[in-house]
Amino acid sequence: MAEADGRTLGDEEVAAAERVIRSGMLNSVWGTEARALEREIERMYGSRHAITCSSGTAALHLSIVAAAPDPGDEVITTPITDFGTVAPILAQNAVPVFADVDPADGNLDPAAVAELIGPRTRAIMAVHLFGAPARVGELRALADEHGLTLIEDCAQAWLTELPGGGLAGTTGQVGCLSLQQWKHITCGDGGVTITDDDELARRMRLFADKGWDRAAGRSHAAFGLNYRMTELQAAVARAQLAKLPGVVADRRRTAVRLAEALEDLPGVRPPRPEGHSWWLFPVVCPDGDAPELAAHLATAGIPARAGYLAEPLNRAPVWDAPIYGASRYPLDGYEPNPCPQAEALVDRTLLVIDWNENYTSEHVDLIIQEMTKFRARP
Ligand SMILES: *Cc1c(COP(=O)(O)O)cnc(C)c1O
C-alpha cells in the first residue's frame, strides 16, 4: 500500500514558528501564543478554561493534581491505554485501580467501574480509546453519586462526539488533550486540559508553573513543576488546530466506508462509527485470530497490529518493580485486578489498523480486499 502520510505540517506551521523566533520571545509566560491557543481551544470546546502544558502526560498529571487524591487514595482507570494515563496517578502517590472494559470497543465498562468504587476512591479516569466515545455520561452519573472527579483522557479523541451532542472532554470535570507527534494534530509534544471549574483551573495553572502565582510576585502558593508549553509549540499547535476539523472529517469519510463494508464480513466486528474520530481503526475478531489477520495485512503492506499493547496495563511488569528508590509506596501489597475482557482483546481479539486523513478510497478498497481474502482462506 502506498505510504499515506498522515501529517498536515506545511507552510502555516513554518510561518508560525518563524513568527515566534523573530519575536524573540520563546517562553509562554511572557509571550502571546500559548494564551491565544488556550482561548481558541476554549472556544472550540465551549469550555471556561483551557490550560496548555508540555505533553498529554503532563495534562493528565495536572488533572490528577486537580482531583487532589490523598496519598494512597485510589483512581479507577482502564488497562487499555497509553502509560501516560497511569503514570500521573503514581506521581501523585495514588493507586491505580484497573476496571475491565467493554469487549465491543475496549472502553471502560461503567458496571465494572461501579463495582470497584470504595472508601478510598477519589477519581475515575476514562479514555476515549482510538477516538471512540467512552460511556462518560454513565461514568459522570456514578462520579456524582459518589463525590468523585471524572477525568476524560481525550489524547486519541480530538473532536470525538458524544451521544446527544457535545464533545468528548466536556462531560467530566477535566478533559485532557495531547499534541504528541502521532495524534490527530501535533506540535511534537504538547498537552491541554479543559475545565469549567475555576478552582480546578487555578490548581492546574499553579502546578504547571512551579506553584508560582504570577500576580503575587515571586511567591510560591503550592507545590508544582514546570510543565509550561513553549511559544514555539503553541504557535505550531494553533496552525494545526485550524486544520483539525478537516483532519477529522477526512478520517471519518474513509473510515465510515470501511466500517460499512466490514458489516457483512464474517469473523470481524467493525467499530460503531457514531461520534468516532478515528485515531486508529480498531476491529474486534471474536474468534481470536487478530494476530493472524494482522500478519496477513502486514504482508499485504497494510500497517496493522494485533493487541495495541504488549500486555494490558494491569499485567505490565511495572507493578513488580519499586516506584521511588527502593520503595513501592503506595503499592505495598498491591495486586492489579484481573480484567478478562481487556486481556482477551490485547492477547487475541483486537486488531488496529493505522488511520489518517490522507487515506483514499483505494486504501479502503485494498483493506477490504485483503480482509475478505483472509476470511476466504481454506
Ligand atoms: C498519547 C497518549 C497519552 C500521553 O500523551 P503524551 O502527549 O504522549 O504524553 C495519554 N493517553 C492516551 C490515551 C494517549 O494516546
The ligand as a Gaussian input file, in Angstrom:
#p B3LYP/6-31G(d) Opt

LIG

0 1
 C       -0.643000       9.715000      23.727000
 C       -1.489000       9.378000      24.894000
 C       -1.209000       9.856000      26.179000
 C        0.042000      10.595000      26.511000
 O        0.227000      11.739000      25.766000
 P        1.718000      12.299000      25.511000
 O        1.456000      13.601000      24.836000
 O        2.402000      11.292000      24.644000
 O        2.379000      12.452000      26.821000
 C       -2.096000       9.570000      27.192000
 N       -3.189000       8.852000      26.984000
 C       -3.501000       8.367000      25.771000
 C       -4.762000       7.587000      25.614000
 C       -2.652000       8.584000      24.688000
 O       -2.952000       8.073000      23.489000

